Amino acid sequence: MSQHYYSLKDYLAKRFGGRVQRVTLEGGFTCPNIDGSKSVGGCTFCTDDGSSSGAQNAAHTIRQQMKEGIVKQSKRFDCEQFIAYFQSFTNTYADVDYLRTLYDQAVDHPQVKVLAIGTRPDCVPEEVIDLFEEYTARGLELWVDIGVQTSHNSTLEKINRAHSWEDFTDAAQRLARRNNPLLRICTHVIIGLPGETPEMIIETADKLAASPIHDIKIHQLCVFKGTPMEIDYLNGELEIYKTAEDYIPILAEFISRLRPDIAIQRVMGEGKVGEMVVPAWADHGMKNKFLDKFYNYLEENQIQQGSNLKSHQVYS
């Protein structure tokens, strides 16, 4: 573990003995809060491309995207191990046989060590978990990246998620009951969602600490161009963390509430070039500057992951 929290880098070094780099893939999916099965319009914070990284050509097959991504990342990072990551939209929202054809292409390379699947808590039925275990049976690690964003149903309704916190706890418990050491639950949360108080944010941290998750990605609220949240922001109806110094204390408190065994994969969100409206401190290329400030804050205040964990919240 690094000095103040258990990072993804720490976990990957321990598990795989070195660097493991993501290759993001575009599977051409949609979401149940876009296609009308539950709602329309999607999440109010999400861009038209499903918050895609834009790293791959969506017109290419998954196999081709993976091959091109490995070549690109190998040159950039001098690495030999990779994570095949289906990121945009809901990547379990299709027939299982169709999912298998896409996932098979993603892992059809000896350097792929992890298959990571971005999804929603209401789109992880038992037959999909069965499919996940087909890949862990091959020795691959599989990360189920579940976007929950908050533990508060009132907020989930405001941002048009069209699922509940109870949907997340149900999915997480069903995944955990498989007792599969290669099946990891990674949840996504957003700090600073509309109407949430610091107390509400910390309650989400406490609830996640008591859940069977293995990893977490933490983002501050970002407003992207072309989203419903951009309209709310321009109308003065939305508050954001205007400076990194505003965000860092609540982020530090959030981390202090998490179990020390939870790998923290991310502590801030970024946008692609030209995509971000606010906050300016999280625009493309600003990550390292932010991390320096965050590490300094943790050091100065002697904050550790789990230092404020309540004993009754420890998951077992």
N, C-alpha and C positions, 0 to 999 in steps of 0.2 A: 504493500500500500504506500502511495506517495504520502507526503508529510501531513496533509489535511483531509484528503478524501480518496476513496478507491476509484480510480479513473478507469476508463475503457483501456487505455494504454497499459495500465497495470495488469488488468485482467488478461489481455491478449498476450502480454509477455509471459505471464505465468502459465497460461493454457497452451500456447502455441510456440513459445520460445523466441518470439520476435515479432516484427511488424506484420500486421495483417490489414490490407487496405480494401476499402469498399469499392465495388463497382456497382453503380446504381443502374437499374434496368427499367425500361418503360414497357409495361405489359398491356397497355390499352384498356385498362379497367375503368369502371365508373364507381359510384357509391349509391347506397339506398336512399340517401337524402338528396340525391341529384336526379335520379331516374324516375322519381315519383312513387316508388314502392313504400317509402316512409315519408318523404318530403321532397321538395324541389329547391334548387338554388344552392345547395351544398352548405358547408360551414361558412359563417360570415367572414372568417379570417382567411379563407382558402382562395388561392388564385385559380384561374380557369384551367390551368394545367395540373391542378391537384398538388400544388407546391412542389412541382418537379424540380430536380436539380438541373435539368437541361443538359446533362453530361452525355447522354446517348441519343442517337437518332431513332425516334420511335417507329419510323418506317422500316427499320431493320428487324430481322428475326432476333429472338432472345439470344440464340446461340451466337449470332454475328455481333450483337451488342456486347456480349460477355467477352468474346475474343478481342474486339477492338478496345474494350475497357481495360483488359489485362495488359495489352501492349502499351496503352497510354499510361496507366498507373505504374507499370514496371519501370518505365523510363523516368517518370517524375519522382518516384519515391524509392527506387532501387529495392523493390520488395518482390517476394516470390510466393506469397500466400494471400488469398483473396476471399472477400465476403461478397457473395452474389445477393444484391439487395433490391428487392421489388419495393419501391418507395411510394410512387404517386397513386393516389386514390386508394381503393379497397381491394387488395390483391388476393383476397380469398372469395370475392363476390362473383362466383361463376361455378359451373358444373365441375365436379371433382375430376372427371376425366380430362376436361380442358385444362384445368389447373396443372395436372400432372404433365401434360405436354409442354407447358411453359417452364415449369420447375425443372423438368428433366434437361431441357436445353441449357438452363442456367448452371447446372452442376456438372455438365458434360465437359469437364476440364479437370485434370489432376491437381491443379493448384488451388481449386476452390475448397475451402475448409469449412465455410459457414454459409448456410442459406438463410437469409433474413427476409421476412415477409411482413410488409406493412399492412395493417388491417384495422378493423373496428371491433369493439367487444361483442356486438350483436351479429357478427359474421364469422364466428368460429364454432360451427357445429361439430358434433362428434365425428362425422365422416371426414371433415377437413383435418381434424387432429389425427385421425387414422392415417391420412395421407402424409402429414408431417412425419409420423413415425416410420413411414417407408424410407424416408431419407436418413433419419437417425439410425435406422437399422443398417445403413451402409457405412456408418461411422461418421457421418456429417453432423455437425452441430447445427441446430435449427433455432433461430430466434424469432419469436412471435412478437412483432412490434405492434403493440395495441395502443392506439390513440384514445385516451380517455379525457385528457385535458384538465379535468377538475372532478372532485367528488360531490359537487353540488348540482343537483338536478335542475334547480332554478336557473343556474348559469348555462348548463347544457341546453336548456330550452331557448335561452336568449340567443345563443350562437348557432342555433339550428343544427345541433348534432343529431337529433332524432334518435338518441339512445339514452339510457340511464346509467347511473353509477352501479345499480344492481346488475345491469347487463355485464359490466366489467367484472364485478366480484364473482358472478356466475362463471364467466369464461375463464378467469384466473384459477378458480377452484377446480374446474374440470380439467384444465391443463395440468395443474399440480397433482391431481389424483393419478395421473399416468406414472408418477414416480420415475420419470425418465431423465437421467442426468444430462442428456444431450439436448433436451427440450427446454429452452430458456424463455421466460416471459420478460419482455422489455416494454415498459409503458411510457407514454409521452404525456407530459403535463405542460400547461402554459400558466405562467405567473403573471397576474395583472389583467385577467379577463374582466369584462364589463361588470361593474357593481360589486366585485369581490373585495372584501376587507382583508387586512393582514391576518386577522383571526381565521377567516375562511380559508385562506391560502395555507396556513399552518395546519389547519384541520385536514386538508388534503394530504399533506406530508405525513401526518400521523396515521391516517387511514392506509396510505400506501405502505408505510413501514409495517403495518399489521397484516399486510397481504402477502401472498407467496411469490412476489416478483423477484427477479434476479438482477434486472438492469433498469435504468431509467434515463430518459432524455428530458431535460428541463429547458424550456424556452421562456424568454420574456415575451410579452405580447408585442407582435410586430404588425404594422399596418402596411399592406402591400397595395400597389396601384391596381385599380380595377375591381376591388373587392367591396362588398357591402360595408365593411368596417371603414374603408376609406371615406365613404359618404358620411358615416357617423362622426368620424374624426374631423372632417372639414366643416361639419355643422356644429362642432363644439360639444358633441354629445359623448365623447370618449376621452378618457384620461389614459396616458401612457407614462412609462418611466422615461422622463425627458433626458436624464443623464445616467451614465453607468453608476455613478455614486448613489443615485436613487434606488437602483435595482439591487445593488450588491448586498445591502444589509438583509433584505428579505430572502434573497437567494441563500445567503449564509445560514440564516435561521432554518430555512427549509432543509438544507443539507444536514444540519445538526440534528434533525428529527428522524433521519433515515437510518436504518440498520447499517452497520459497518460492512456487511457482506454484499450489499447492493452496489453493483458497478454503475458508476455515474458516467454515462456515455456522452452527455452533452450538458453544458450549463448556460448556453445562450443560443439564440436563433439568429441566422443571417439570411439575407436575400441575395438573389442574383444581381448582377450589375444593372443598375437603373430600375430595379423593382421596388425598392423600399421607399415608403413615404416617411415613416418615422418608426423607431428612433434613429437618428443619424449616427449615434455611437455604435450601432450594430450593423451598419451598412457593409457591403461587400469589402473584405480585406481588413476589417477592424478587429477581428477575433483576438489576435495576439496581444494587442494593446489592452483589450478588455481583460484578458486572462491575467496579465501582469497586475492590474489593479485589484482583481479578485483575490489572487494569491497573497498580495500584500495585506489586504484587509483580513483575510483568515489568519495570517501570521501575527499581525498587530493585535488582533482580538483573541488569539489562541482558541480558535474555533475548529473543531474536528467533526467529521461525519459521525453521527451517533452520539455526540456529547450531550444532547438534550433528549435522547430517546427514552421514552417511558418504558419501564421494564415489562408492564403488562401488554405492551404492543408487539413484543418480539414474536415473530411467526415461527411456528414449529410444526 
